[in-house]
Amino acid sequence: MLDDVETRETLLEVNNIEVIYNHVILVLKGVSLSVPKGGITALLGGNGAGKTTTLKAISNLLRGERGEVTKGSILYRGQPIDNLNPALLVKKGVIQVMEGRHCFEHLTVEENLLTGAYTRRDGKAAIKQSLELVYEYFPRLRERRKSLAGYTSGGEQQMTAIGRALMSNPETVLLDEPSMGLAPQLVEEIFGIVRNLNQEEGVSFLLAEQNTNVALRYSDYGYILESGRVVMDGVAAELRENPDVKEFYLGMSDDGRKSFRDVRSYRRRKRWLS
């Protein structure tokens, strides 16, 4: 598995970036990661660790929040994308699905999906084919296609947000907190669809997720962020068996299940961040 991850073509490279908000607040501190072609890469960590900021740095959405990348570089297929506006980045094949299931509530599910094809210039037939593909992976959206998005369930809105991103024919999807606020059964369903899209359609994913257990089961490789730094990375299957990850993020140890509060220790934290 490790050899497979290491030999894949690298699509996205984030090299030692720092992000500052409002010219004074340092949020990311030397973050580096890579996303291989055809892989699912997980960006893990608790609330406030810097996961969403990392995704927004890649998709160039920081400026709207008075944030900026002040050091480092971001490359896609070896070319710098730091200064591309988000629309041009979508044309290059990179699109972000925002945290919080953002949909146009006053539009139908199908109208929401079609907005994702706004930048395409390959004709109505190709767009219709993409729409059918989305409905194939999300059959529930076909059933609700004429419903106003604002009146659909949280799971259906998350499916709509992912489906809208797929309508742009992306090569890489930046997926932010897909499990947020969803029942466990729906979380498994959505992650299963992400894995199918990856394996069958070749879509690469960088997903930011607090649910470490689920993310590591569906991803190939993972990076763990704490306080704006990458404190650990590795093949997903190996991270799941790592004793630190078990204690801090999966609530498990050799002595059985423990709470995060019970196992958090200065000794381990110091070792991680040194």
DRENDREN-171194 format. One record per residue (C-alpha): residue in three letters; x, y, z. Coordinates in steps of 0.2 Angstrom, whole numbers, always signed. Layout:
 type    px    py    pz
  ala     X     Y     Z
...
***
This chain:
 type    px    py    pz
  met    +0    +0    +0
  leu   +14   +12    +5
  asp   +23    +9   -12
  asp    +7   +12   -21
  val    +4   +29   -13
  glu   +22   +34   -16
  thr   +23   +29   -34
  arg    +7   +38   -39
  glu    +9   +54   -49
  thr    +7   +69   -38
  leu    -7   +81   -42
  leu    -6   +94   -28
  glu    +9  +100   -18
  val    +7  +111    -3
  asn   +25  +116    +3
  asn   +28  +124   +20
  ile   +14  +137   +19
  glu   +10  +149   +32
  val    -7  +158   +33
  ile   -10  +174   +42
  tyr   -27  +182   +45
  asn   -30  +201   +48
  his   -11  +203   +45
  val    -7  +197   +63
  ile   -15  +180   +67
  leu    -4  +166   +62
  val   -15  +151   +59
  leu    -5  +139   +48
  lys   +13  +136   +53
  gly   +23  +127   +40
  val   +10  +115   +33
  ser   +16  +103   +19
  leu    +6   +89   +11
  ser    +4   +81    -6
  val   -11   +73   -15
  pro    -8   +59   -27
  lys   -18   +56   -43
  gly   -32   +44   -40
  gly   -30   +44   -21
  ile   -41   +49    -6
  thr   -30   +59    +6
  ala   -37   +64   +24
  leu   -33   +80   +33
  leu   -37   +76   +51
  gly   -38   +86   +67
  gly   -50   +94   +80
  asn   -60  +110   +78
  gly   -48  +124   +75
  ala   -33  +114   +70
  gly   -32  +123   +53
  lys   -40  +110   +41
  thr   -53  +122   +33
  thr   -40  +136   +32
  thr   -28  +123   +23
  leu   -42  +119   +10
  lys   -46  +138    +8
  ala   -28  +142    +5
  ile   -27  +129    -9
  ser   -44  +135   -17
  asn   -39  +153   -15
  leu   -54  +158    -4
  leu   -44  +166   +10
  arg   -45  +184    +3
  gly   -63  +185    +7
  glu   -60  +182   +25
  arg   -45  +194   +26
  gly   -33  +179   +26
  glu   -17  +176   +15
  val    -3  +164   +12
  thr   +12  +173   +17
  lys   +25  +159   +15
  gly   +28  +143    +5
  ser   +20  +138   -11
  ile    +5  +128   -18
  leu    +7  +118   -34
  tyr    -5  +109   -45
  arg    +3   +97   -58
  gly   +19  +106   -55
  gln   +12  +124   -58
  pro   +10  +137   -45
  ile    -9  +141   -42
  asp    -7  +153   -27
  asn   -13  +168   -37
  leu   -26  +160   -47
  asn   -44  +165   -44
  pro   -56  +151   -39
  ala   -65  +151   -56
  leu   -49  +148   -65
  leu   -44  +134   -52
  val   -61  +125   -56
  lys   -56  +126   -75
  lys   -40  +117   -70
  gly   -50  +103   -62
  val   -49  +108   -43
  ile   -65  +112   -34
  gln   -70  +114   -15
  val   -85  +108    -7
  met   -88  +120    +7
  glu   -91  +115   +25
  gly  -109  +116   +30
  arg  -118  +109   +15
  his  -120  +126    +6
  cys  -134  +125    -7
  phe  -145  +138   -16
  glu  -160  +135    -5
  his  -173  +143   -17
  leu  -167  +133   -32
  thr  -172  +115   -35
  val  -160  +101   -32
  glu  -157   +99   -51
  glu  -155  +118   -53
  asn  -142  +117   -39
  leu  -133  +103   -48
  leu  -133  +112   -65
  thr  -125  +128   -57
  gly  -109  +117   -55
  ala  -107  +116   -74
  tyr  -107  +135   -76
  thr   -89  +135   -81
  arg   -90  +121   -94
  arg   -90  +124  -113
  asp   -92  +106  -119
  gly  -110  +107  -124
  lys  -127  +102  -117
  ala  -126   +84  -121
  ala  -110   +82  -111
  ile  -118   +91   -96
  lys  -133   +80   -97
  gln  -122   +65   -97
  ser  -113   +72   -81
  leu  -130   +75   -73
  glu  -135   +57   -76
  leu  -119   +51   -69
  val  -122   +61   -53
  tyr  -140   +53   -52
  glu  -132   +36   -54
  tyr  -121   +39   -39
  phe  -134   +49   -29
  pro  -151   +40   -33
  arg  -159   +50   -19
  leu  -156   +66   -29
  arg  -165   +59   -44
  glu  -180   +57   -33
  arg  -179   +74   -26
  arg  -173   +83   -41
  lys  -188   +94   -42
  ser  -188   +98   -24
  leu  -182  +115   -17
  ala  -165  +112    -9
  gly  -169  +121    +6
  tyr  -183  +108   +10
  thr  -172   +93    +8
  ser  -163   +84   +23
  gly  -146   +87   +29
  gly  -139   +72   +20
  glu  -148   +76    +4
  gln  -140   +94    +4
  gln  -123   +86    +7
  met  -126   +75    -8
  thr  -132   +90   -18
  ala  -116  +100   -13
  ile  -105   +85   -19
  gly  -115   +82   -34
  arg  -114  +100   -39
  ala   -95   +99   -38
  leu   -94   +84   -49
  met  -104   +93   -62
  ser   -88  +104   -65
  asn   -79   +88   -71
  pro   -66   +90   -57
  glu   -50   +80   -56
  thr   -47   +84   -38
  val   -61   +88   -25
  leu   -57   +97    -9
  leu   -71   +90    +3
  asp   -73  +100   +19
  glu   -81   +90   +34
  pro   -93   +79   +24
  ser   -99   +71   +40
  met  -104   +86   +50
  gly  -121   +85   +58
  leu  -126   +69   +49
  ala  -132   +53   +57
  pro  -119   +38   +57
  gln  -128   +29   +43
  leu  -128   +44   +31
  val  -110   +47   +35
  glu  -105   +29   +29
  glu  -116   +31   +14
  ile  -108   +47    +9
  phe   -90   +41   +12
  gly   -95   +25    +2
  ile  -100   +36   -13
  val   -84   +46   -11
  arg   -74   +30   -12
  asn   -84   +23   -27
  leu   -81   +40   -36
  asn   -63   +38   -33
  gln   -61   +20   -38
  glu   -73   +20   -53
  glu   -71   +38   -60
  gly   -54   +42   -54
  val   -58   +58   -44
  ser   -44   +62   -32
  phe   -50   +69   -15
  leu   -42   +79    -1
  leu   -55   +78   +13
  ala   -54   +88   +29
  glu   -63   +78   +43
  gln   -65   +78   +62
  asn   -72   +60   +62
  thr   -55   +52   +61
  asn   -61   +34   +63
  val   -72   +35   +47
  ala   -59   +45   +37
  leu   -45   +33   +40
  arg   -56   +18   +35
  tyr   -60   +26   +18
  ser   -44   +36   +14
  asp   -26   +30    +8
  tyr   -15   +42   +17
  gly   -18   +55   +31
  tyr   -11   +70   +39
  ile   -15   +76   +57
  leu   -15   +94   +61
  glu   -14  +102   +78
  ser   -13  +121   +81
  gly    -9  +124   +63
  arg    +5  +111   +61
  val    +6   +94   +54
  val   +11   +83   +69
  met    +9   +66   +60
  asp    +7   +59   +43
  gly    +7   +41   +36
  val    -3   +28   +27
  ala   -21   +27   +33
  ala   -20    +9   +39
  glu    -4   +12   +49
  leu   -11   +28   +57
  arg   -26   +18   +63
  glu   -15    +7   +72
  asn    -3   +20   +79
  pro    -5   +21   +98
  asp    -5   +40   +99
  val   -19   +41   +86
  lys   -29   +28   +95
  glu   -28   +37  +111
  phe   -30   +55  +105
  tyr   -42   +53   +90
  leu   -50   +36   +91
  gly   -53   +35  +110
  met   -44   +19  +112
  ser   -28   +13  +120
  asp   -20    -4  +125
  asp   -31    -3  +141
  gly   -47    -1  +132
  arg   -58   +14  +127
  lys   -54   +31  +135
  ser   -60   +48  +133
  phe   -49   +62  +125
  arg   -49   +71  +141
  asp   -42   +56  +151
  val   -28   +52  +139
  arg   -22   +69  +134
  ser    -4   +71  +142
  tyr   +10   +83  +141
  arg   +23   +70  +138
  arg   +14   +64  +121
  arg   +10   +82  +116
  lys   +28   +87  +118
  arg   +34   +73  +108
  trp   +22   +76   +94
  leu   +26   +95   +92
  ser   +45   +94   +95
***
